[in-house]
């Protein structure tokens, strides 16, 4: 697991960290330049030359692999003494980061690695420690010494610190401490009360138990202040000291919005785990939805981040998490299974076949719950009566079905 803490380096340590990040950036770009030269020298066939230019490189020259570039670092330090200022393992991690991006380009389909401009390298990884670097209210790092740290939660007993990543966000320093414990954590098994969660823009989430949470719209609330700060930034001379001060103010406001959104997501995820033992959500591609007409609202809600956080919280608390198909969840009756077509403007689900009426989003959550139960095929979950999820904390008030009532009988229509 990763624990993030705030650290407070002094002026000398802060200057060293910025200098190390720039040195790692230069090493990253140099390694990328070698890879691009090797690729460009093999674009043309062996019996002809390029019309524009040709790279002079032998045909049997090996690919600049991670091992080859790491072995070249000791000789490079003799030619460029600046590389020796950075701890050797930290500099090696910059080269490994480049080749992770290269493997992502080859295997996963990510874009070709790009050169990093000045100020775009924002973190340093210390991959190994002989002893615990966290001592009291300080963290000990190589060539930096003791740095004050706000240990707002202690490291659990039995865990060992494996890695520490120093991050600079909006001129604020953090330490991501990777802790490890050699225990076997089994995957959560399906059990208990199931909950279907439907997420959206008008209501952030609606559960199958009838709980509705209003969307907080973090960016929209702070947009007027952000607009003012960005207007002031546009009037500053580029690369000046006043420009840099104003840029940090804009970045910190974005940082506040991000932290507020993430805190809300974690609280709602824990509330869902308090309300049930099985949590089901839709399997949607939020990246595609974020590039549509309502992309700004989708990105403000952070629905993809909320699903990832909910999955992590369920694993941490021993709750089962599942994803079901999202096709037609709002066009089906959760009681009888009949298709009920309705436009997006219709916010109430009313089935003409069985007469079941409820909020549209609650009906979608019940469909997600039914599909999740059918997906895991666990006996004894259909028609189960359990405690309700009343009092789910959130900023919005519960609207339809404010007090959840258990219904007798099966969720789906009984066969006569």
C-alpha positions in Angstrom: 0.0 0.0 0.0 1.0 3.6 -0.5 0.7 6.2 2.3 1.1 9.9 1.3 2.5 12.4 3.8 3.3 16.1 3.6 7.0 16.9 4.0 8.7 20.2 4.7 12.2 20.5 3.2 14.3 23.5 4.0 15.6 25.9 1.3 18.8 23.9 0.7 17.0 20.6 0.5 14.4 22.1 -1.8 17.0 23.5 -4.1 18.7 20.1 -4.3 15.5 18.3 -5.1 14.7 20.7 -7.9 18.3 20.2 -9.2 18.0 16.4 -9.1 14.7 16.5 -10.9 16.2 18.5 -13.7 19.2 16.1 -13.9 16.9 13.1 -14.1 14.9 14.9 -16.8 18.1 15.4 -18.9 19.1 11.7 -18.5 15.5 10.7 -19.5 15.7 12.8 -22.6 19.1 11.6 -23.5 18.0 7.9 -23.3 14.9 8.7 -25.3 17.1 10.4 -28.0 19.1 7.2 -28.3 16.0 5.1 -28.8 14.6 7.5 -31.4 17.9 7.6 -33.3 18.0 3.8 -33.3 14.4 3.6 -34.6 14.9 6.3 -37.3 18.0 4.5 -38.6 15.8 1.6 -39.5 12.9 3.3 -41.2 14.3 2.7 -44.7 15.1 -0.6 -46.4 18.7 -1.7 -46.5 19.1 -1.3 -50.2 18.1 2.4 -50.5 18.4 5.7 -48.6 15.9 8.2 -47.3 15.1 11.2 -49.5 15.5 13.8 -46.7 18.3 12.4 -44.4 19.9 9.3 -43.3 21.2 8.3 -39.8 24.7 7.0 -39.8 24.4 3.8 -37.6 25.7 0.3 -38.3 23.1 -2.3 -39.1 24.2 -4.6 -36.3 24.2 -1.9 -33.6 22.0 -3.3 -30.7 18.9 -1.6 -29.4 19.7 0.8 -26.5 18.0 -1.4 -23.9 17.6 -0.6 -20.2 20.6 -2.7 -19.2 22.8 -1.1 -21.8 21.8 2.4 -20.7 22.2 1.6 -17.0 25.7 0.2 -17.6 26.6 3.4 -19.5 25.8 5.6 -16.5 29.2 5.2 -14.6 31.1 6.4 -17.7 28.7 9.2 -18.3 29.3 10.5 -14.8 33.0 10.9 -15.7 32.1 13.0 -18.8 29.2 14.9 -17.1 30.1 15.3 -13.4 26.6 16.8 -12.8 25.1 13.3 -13.0 27.1 12.4 -9.8 25.1 14.9 -7.7 22.0 12.6 -7.8 22.0 9.3 -5.8 22.8 6.5 -8.2 19.6 4.5 -7.6 17.5 7.6 -8.1 19.2 8.3 -11.5 18.7 4.7 -12.5 15.0 4.9 -11.8 14.7 7.7 -14.4 16.1 5.4 -17.1 13.8 2.6 -15.9 10.8 5.0 -16.1 11.7 5.7 -19.7 11.7 2.0 -20.6 8.4 1.4 -18.8 6.9 4.1 -21.1 8.6 2.3 -24.1 7.1 -1.0 -23.1 3.7 0.7 -22.7 4.1 1.9 -26.3 4.9 -1.5 -27.6 2.6 -3.8 -25.5 -0.3 -1.7 -24.2 -0.7 0.7 -27.1 0.2 4.0 -25.3 1.7 6.8 -27.3 5.4 7.1 -28.2 7.4 8.5 -25.2 7.9 12.2 -25.4 10.7 14.5 -24.4 10.1 16.2 -21.1 10.4 20.0 -21.0 11.9 22.0 -18.1 9.7 21.6 -15.0 7.8 18.5 -16.3 9.8 16.0 -14.2 7.9 16.2 -10.9 9.0 13.2 -8.8 12.0 11.3 -7.6 12.0 7.6 -6.6 14.2 6.2 -3.8 13.8 2.5 -4.4 15.7 0.9 -1.6 16.5 1.4 2.1 18.7 -0.5 4.5 16.6 0.6 7.5 13.3 2.4 8.1 13.8 6.0 6.9 10.9 7.3 9.0 12.2 8.2 12.4 9.8 10.1 14.7 8.8 13.3 12.9 11.6 13.1 10.2 12.3 11.0 7.1 15.9 10.3 6.2 16.9 10.4 2.5 20.3 9.9 0.8 22.3 13.0 0.3 19.5 15.1 1.9 19.5 14.2 5.5 16.5 14.5 7.8 13.4 16.2 6.4 10.4 17.1 8.6 7.3 15.0 7.8 3.7 15.3 9.0 3.0 11.7 10.0 -0.7 12.1 10.4 -1.3 8.4 10.6 1.3 5.9 11.8 2.7 3.1 9.7 1.0 -0.1 10.8 2.9 -2.7 12.7 4.3 -5.5 10.6 4.8 -3.3 7.5 8.2 -2.5 6.1 9.0 0.6 4.1 10.1 -0.5 0.6 10.2 2.7 -1.5 9.7 6.4 -1.1 8.7 8.7 -4.0 9.1 12.5 -3.4 6.5 14.4 -5.3 6.1 18.2 -6.0 2.5 19.3 -6.6 1.7 23.0 -6.9 5.0 23.8 -5.0 3.9 21.5 -2.2 6.1 18.5 -1.3 4.8 15.0 -0.5 6.3 11.7 0.3 4.6 8.6 -1.1 5.8 5.8 1.2 5.3 2.3 -0.2 4.8 -0.2 2.6 4.7 -3.9 2.4 3.7 -6.8 4.6 4.3 -10.5 3.8 0.7 -11.7 4.3 -1.7 -13.5 2.0 -4.8 -11.4 1.4 -7.6 -13.6 -0.2 -10.0 -12.1 -2.7 -13.4 -11.1 -1.1 -16.1 -13.7 -1.7 -19.7 -12.8 -2.5 -21.8 -12.7 0.7 -24.3 -10.5 2.5 -26.5 -7.7 1.3 -26.1 -6.6 -2.4 -26.2 -3.0 -3.6 -26.4 -1.7 -7.1 -24.9 1.8 -7.7 -25.9 4.0 -10.6 -23.7 7.1 -11.1 -24.6 10.1 -13.2 -24.5 13.9 -13.5 -27.8 15.1 -12.1 -27.4 12.8 -9.1 -23.9 11.6 -8.3 -25.0 8.2 -7.3 -28.3 6.3 -6.7 -28.3 3.0 -4.9 -30.7 0.1 -5.2 -31.8 0.8 -1.6 -33.2 4.2 -2.7 -30.4 6.5 -1.5 -29.8 9.5 -3.7 -26.7 11.7 -3.4 -26.6 15.0 -5.2 -23.6 15.8 -7.4 -21.4 18.4 -5.6 -19.8 20.0 -8.8 -16.4 20.9 -7.3 -15.1 22.7 -10.3 -18.2 24.7 -10.9 -18.2 26.0 -7.4 -14.6 27.3 -7.7 -14.8 28.3 -11.3 -15.3 32.0 -10.7 -12.2 32.2 -8.5 -10.2 30.0 -10.9 -11.2 32.3 -13.8 -10.0 35.4 -11.9 -6.6 33.8 -11.2 -6.2 32.6 -14.7 -7.0 36.1 -16.1 -4.3 37.5 -13.8 -1.9 34.9 -15.0 -2.5 35.7 -18.7 -1.5 39.3 -18.0 1.9 38.5 -16.5 5.1 38.4 -18.6 6.0 34.8 -19.4 8.8 33.3 -17.4 9.0 36.2 -15.0 8.9 35.9 -11.2 5.4 37.4 -11.0 4.3 34.9 -13.6 5.7 32.0 -11.6 4.0 33.2 -8.4 0.6 33.5 -10.2 1.1 30.1 -11.8 1.5 28.5 -8.4 -1.7 30.1 -7.2 -3.6 28.6 -10.1 -2.0 25.2 -9.6 -2.8 25.3 -5.9 -6.5 26.0 -6.6 -6.6 23.1 -9.0 -4.9 21.0 -6.2 -7.6 22.0 -3.7 -10.3 21.0 -6.2 -8.7 17.7 -6.8 -8.2 16.9 -3.1 -11.8 17.9 -2.3 -13.1 15.6 -5.0 -11.0 12.7 -3.9 -12.0 13.1 -0.3 -15.7 13.1 -1.3 -15.1 9.9 -3.4 -13.4 8.1 -0.5 -16.2 9.0 2.0 -18.9 7.8 -0.4 -17.0 4.6 -1.1 -16.8 3.9 2.6 -20.4 4.7 3.0 -21.3 2.1 0.3 -19.3 -0.5 2.1 -21.1 0.4 5.4 -24.5 -0.1 3.7 -23.8 -3.5 2.0 -21.5 -6.4 1.4 -21.7 -6.6 -2.4 -21.2 -3.5 -4.5 -22.0 -3.6 -8.2 -21.4 -0.8 -10.7 -21.6 -0.3 -14.5 -18.8 -1.2 -16.8 -18.5 2.1 -18.7 -15.7 3.7 -20.6 -15.6 7.2 -18.9 -12.7 8.3 -21.1 -15.0 8.3 -24.1 -17.8 10.0 -22.2 -15.4 12.6 -21.0 -14.7 13.7 -24.6 -18.3 14.2 -25.5 -20.7 17.1 -25.2 -20.9 16.9 -21.4 -17.2 16.2 -21.0 -16.6 19.1 -18.6 -19.3 17.9 -16.3 -18.1 14.3 -16.5 -14.6 15.2 -15.6 -15.8 17.4 -12.8 -17.7 14.5 -11.3 -14.7 12.2 -11.7 -16.8 9.1 -12.1 -13.9 6.9 -13.4 -11.8 7.9 -10.3 -14.8 7.1 -8.1 -15.1 3.6 -9.5 -11.4 2.9 -9.0 -11.5 4.2 -5.4 -14.7 2.1 -4.6 -13.0 -1.0 -5.9 -9.9 -0.3 -3.7 -12.0 0.4 -0.6 -14.1 -2.8 -1.2 -10.9 -4.8 -1.4 -9.4 -3.2 1.7 -12.6 -3.8 3.8 -13.3 -7.3 2.5 -16.3 -6.4 0.4 -17.1 -7.9 -3.0 -17.0 -5.5 -5.9 -18.3 -6.4 -9.4 -18.9 -4.7 -12.7 -21.9 -5.4 -14.9 -23.0 -4.5 -18.4 -24.4 -1.0 -18.7 -26.6 -1.7 -21.8 -30.2 -0.7 -21.2 -30.1 -0.3 -17.4 -32.4 2.7 -17.6 -34.9 1.1 -20.1 -35.8 -2.0 -18.1 -38.2 -2.6 -15.2 -36.4 -4.0 -12.1 -39.6 -5.8 -10.9 -40.9 -7.6 -14.0 -38.1 -7.2 -16.5 -40.2 -5.6 -19.2 -38.6 -3.0 -21.4 -39.8 0.5 -20.5 -38.5 3.1 -23.0 -38.1 6.6 -21.8 -36.2 9.7 -22.8 -33.5 11.3 -20.7 -35.9 14.1 -19.6 -38.1 11.5 -17.9 -36.8 11.1 -14.4 -39.5 8.8 -13.0 -39.7 5.1 -13.8 -43.3 3.9 -14.3 -43.9 0.4 -15.6 -47.3 -0.1 -17.3 -47.0 -3.9 -17.0 -46.6 -4.3 -13.2 -47.3 -0.7 -12.1 -44.0 -0.3 -10.3 -43.0 3.4 -9.9 -39.8 4.8 -8.5 -37.0 7.2 -9.3 -35.3 6.6 -12.6 -31.8 6.4 -11.1 -33.0 4.1 -8.3 -34.5 1.8 -10.9 -31.2 1.7 -12.7 -29.4 0.8 -9.5 -31.8 -2.0 -8.9 -31.2 -3.4 -12.4 -27.5 -3.2 -11.8 -28.0 -5.1 -8.5 -30.1 -7.8 -10.3 -27.5 -8.2 -13.0 -24.7 -8.4 -10.4 -26.6 -11.2 -8.5 -27.1 -13.1 -11.7 -23.5 -12.6 -12.6 -22.1 -14.2 -9.5 -24.9 -16.9 -9.4 -24.9 -17.1 -5.7 -27.8 -19.0 -4.1 -29.9 -17.3 -1.5 -29.5 -13.7 -2.7 -32.7 -13.4 -4.7 -35.5 -12.0 -2.6 -33.3 -11.4 0.4 -34.4 -8.9 3.0 -31.7 -6.9 4.7 -31.0 -3.7 6.5 -31.4 -0.5 4.5 -28.8 2.0 3.7 -30.6 4.9 5.2 -28.4 7.7 6.4 -25.7 7.3 3.7 -23.6 10.4 4.3 -23.5 13.0 1.4 -24.1 16.6 0.6 -27.5 16.0 -1.0 -30.8 15.1 0.6 -32.4 11.8 -0.1 -35.3 12.4 -2.4 -37.4 9.5 -3.6 -37.9 6.6 -1.1 -36.3 8.5 1.7 -36.8 5.6 4.1 -36.1 2.3 2.4 -38.6 -0.4 3.0 -37.9 -4.1 2.4 -40.1 -5.7 -0.2 -41.4 -9.3 0.2 -41.1 -11.7 -2.6 -38.6 -12.0 -5.5 -37.1 -9.0 -7.2 -38.0 -10.4 -10.6 -41.5 -11.4 -11.7 -42.5 -14.8 -10.4 -43.2 -17.6 -12.8 -46.7 -19.0 -12.4 
